[in-house]
């Protein structure tokens, strides 16, 4: 993926994350965009109360992933990473 294309995707994804971020922050958590792979997998890091929460996978897949795919249809998947 070209740098300019990746930068545009980063901007679109960050914009979509800013729409779901208040819901995560309301429960004491947050989310950071870490990377986008060449095959359009978005890597994020859940922080705060979301990190290690038993419902974090469900939040990631049913909430964050669906919201991102709706806004940025190129995305294939959203995965959580630890850094």
Backbone as a ProteinNet text record, in pm:
[ID]
protein_1_A
[PRIMARY]
XXXXXXXXXXXXXXXXXXXXXXXXXXXXXXXXXXXXXXXXXXXXXXXXXXXXXXXXXXXXXXXXXXXXXXXXXXXXXXXXXXX
[TERTIARY]
85.3	0	89.7	57.7	136.5	118.7	219.9	218.7	101	72.7	-37.4	-171.3	-187.9	-311.5	-325.6	-215.7	-219.3	-252.3	-195	-224	-371.2	-429.9	-573.1	-657.1	-619.4	-691.8	-678.5	-557.4	-536.7	-630.5	-641.8	-729	-875.8	-919.8	-1059.2	-1088.5	-994.3	-1014.1	-1012.7	-920	-917.6	-1046.1	-1100.1	-1227.2	-1339.2	-1342.3	-1443.7	-1422.6	-1296.5	-1268.5	-1314.4	-1301.8	-1346.2	-1496.6	-1570.4	-1715.2	-1749.6	-1667.9	-1697	-1621.7	-1517.4	-1434.1	-1514	-1610.9	-1685.2	-1755.2	-1800.7	-1866.9	-1767	-1647.5	-1543.2	-1497.8	-1481.8	-1436.1	-1538.9	-1665.9	-1771.1	-1757	-1694.9	-1672.6	-1528.6	-1452.6	-1316.1	-1211.2	-1247.3	-1152.9	-1120.5	-1043.3	-1009.9	-952.8	-921.3	-869.4	-768.8	-662.8	-560.5	-540.4	-524.9	-494.7	-344.5	-308.2	-167.3	-115.4	-187.9	-138	-251.3	-226.1	-313.9	-225.1	-259.6	-178.5	-210.5	-126.5	-147.2	-273.7	-322.8	-447.6	-567	-553.2	-662.2	-716	-626.8	-660.1	-613.2	-703.4	-673.7	-632.8	-516.1	-466.4	-487.8	-556.2	-584.4	-538.8	-526.5	-494.9	-603.1	-665.6	-763.3	-687.4	-724.5	-654.8	-754.8	-701.2	-784.7	-867.7	-992.5	-1081.6	-1109.6	-1093.5	-1118.1	-1009.9	-890.2	-779.6	-802.4	-816.6	-836.9	-981.2	-1071.8	-1213.6	-1267.1	-1348.8	-1401.9	-1491.1	-1541.1	-1627.7	-1553.7	-1422.3	-1347.1	-1353.9	-1352	-1360	-1494.8	-1600	-1734.3	-1745.2	-1691.5	-1691	-1613.8	-1500.1	-1416	-1487.5	-1546.8	-1608.5	-1746.8	-1830.9	-1968.5	-1981.4	-1890.2	-1898.1	-1799	-1672.6	-1567.3	-1555.1	-1543.2	-1525.1	-1641.6	-1761.9	-1878.5	-1884.5	-1853	-1854.1	-1746.6	-1628.9	-1520.8	-1551.9	-1603.9	-1636	-1746.9	-1841	-1948.2	-1890.2	-1791.9	-1732	-1620.8	-1550.5	-1435.8	-1450.1	-1528.4	-1560.6	-1441.2	-1326.9	-1208	-1156.9	-1189.3	-1140.4	-1198.7	-1111.7	-1152.7	-1177.6	-1099.3	-1108.6	-1041.2	-1082.7	-1017.6	-970.6	-842.9	-786.4	-720.5	-718.2	-654.6	-512.9	-419.8	-280.5	-232.6	-133.3	-69	66.4	93.8	225.5	281.3
-117.7	0	123.8	217.2	339.5	426.2	506.3	591.5	688	750.4	846.5	776.3	659.6	583	543.9	500.9	461.2	580.9	697.1	817.5	856.2	844.4	874.4	777.6	649.8	550.5	579.6	614.8	650.1	762.8	865.6	978.6	935.7	854.9	808.7	720.9	633.9	543.5	621.5	716.1	798.1	877.3	926.1	997.7	905.5	782.7	685.5	646.7	632.3	599.7	711.4	834.9	948.3	945.8	878.1	865.7	761.9	656.5	552.8	575.5	656.5	681.3	728.8	820.2	864.7	750.4	649.8	536.5	455.7	439.3	367.9	449.8	578.5	665.9	677	663.7	669.1	555.4	445.3	331.2	325	432.7	438.3	379.3	356	298.8	395.3	345.8	423.8	328.8	383.4	302.7	385.4	319.8	384.8	305.9	377	314.1	286.9	161.6	122.4	109.6	37.6	13.7	-32.9	-26.8	-84.3	-172.6	-299.7	-389.6	-369.3	-426.1	-414.8	-486	-580.8	-649	-591	-464.7	-385	-440.6	-493.4	-530.2	-414.4	-364.3	-251.6	-305.2	-259.8	-300	-184	-213.9	-112.5	-163.5	-71.1	-108.2	-51.3	-139.4	-96.9	-61.1	50.8	96.4	124.1	156.4	187.3	66.9	90.9	-15.6	-119.4	-81.2	-176	-282.9	-249	-343.4	-452.4	-574	-686	-706.4	-622.9	-639.4	-766.6	-844.4	-967.3	-943.3	-823.7	-792.7	-719.1	-704.6	-625.3	-684.8	-816.3	-877.3	-845.2	-856.4	-826.4	-678.6	-590.5	-447.7	-421.9	-488	-468.7	-512.6	-631.2	-687.1	-628.1	-619.8	-573.6	-422.3	-354.1	-208.6	-141.6	-152.8	-81.2	-129	-259.3	-311.3	-273.7	-290.8	-258.9	-110.1	-25.3	119.4	157.8	97.8	130.6	82.8	-37.8	-91.4	-9.4	39.1	123.9	252.4	311	437.4	419.1	306.9	280.7	137.8	118.7	-15.9	-99.2	-35.5	-109.3	-203.4	-172.5	-250.8	-391.8	-489.3	-629.5	-677.9	-626.6	-674.9	-575.2	-576.9	-498.2	-595.7	-586.5	-674.7	-591.5	-645.8	-580	-634.3	-544.6	-584.7	-526.8	-591.8	-539.8	-486.1	-363.1	-303.6	-244.4
0	0	0	-85.9	-95.3	28.6	55.7	174.5	173.9	58.5	51.8	76.4	17.2	37.6	184.3	245.4	386	475.7	443.7	522.4	513.5	394.1	378.7	461.8	458.8	538.8	687.3	732.2	872.7	913	828.2	859	866.9	770.4	770.4	891.6	925.4	1039.4	1169.7	1183.4	1304.9	1321	1211.5	1216.3	1265.2	1214.2	1257.8	1403.7	1444.6	1585	1677.4	1631.7	1713.3	1736.5	1650.8	1670	1776.7	1789.6	1890.1	2020.5	2015.1	2133.3	2255.9	2242.5	2361.7	2435.8	2363.6	2428	2510.6	2457.1	2531.2	2651.6	2632	2739.8	2851.3	2818.4	2920.3	3020.3	2976.5	3066	3114.9	3096.1	3146.7	3053.5	2927.3	2832	2720.2	2626.1	2507.3	2402.9	2286.3	2176	2097.4	2051.1	1969.4	1842.1	1732.5	1604	1599.9	1577	1574.7	1432	1346.5	1211	1120.7	991.2	889.5	803	791	710	562.1	476.6	332.2	286.2	368	332.7	409.6	453.9	512.6	644.2	725.8	863.4	951	1032.7	1120.1	1256.6	1303.1	1434.6	1530.8	1640.4	1741.8	1877.2	1969.6	2107.5	2197.8	2274.1	2373.5	2500.7	2561.8	2681.7	2793.6	2908.7	3023.9	3065.6	3100.1	3146.6	3038.3	2912	2802.1	2794.2	2836.9	2831.2	2935	2889.2	2979.4	3023.6	2978.4	3013.2	2948.3	3019.6	2960.6	2838.3	2822	2708.6	2596.3	2608.1	2510.3	2369.5	2356.4	2223.6	2159.5	2238.1	2188.4	2149.2	2230.8	2200.5	2072.1	2058	1940.1	1813.3	1814.5	1694.3	1666.5	1767.1	1746.1	1743.3	1807.7	1812.9	1720.5	1755.9	1684.2	1538.9	1518.7	1383.3	1292.2	1340.2	1257.1	1222.9	1319.9	1295.5	1194.2	1205.4	1112.1	971.2	958.3	825.6	759.6	839.6	785.3	726.6	794.8	751.4	648	657.5	569.6	515.6	410.5	361.3	313.9	291	248.4	358	482.1	595.9	591.7	615.4	619.4	761.4	856.3	994.3	1087	1213.2	1317.4	1424.8	1460.1	1561.9	1670	1789.4	1902.4	1918.2	1944.4	1965.5	2098.2	2156.1	2277.3	2239	2278.5	2251.3	2375.7
[MASK]
+++++++++++++++++++++++++++++++++++++++++++++++++++++++++++++++++++++++++++++++++++

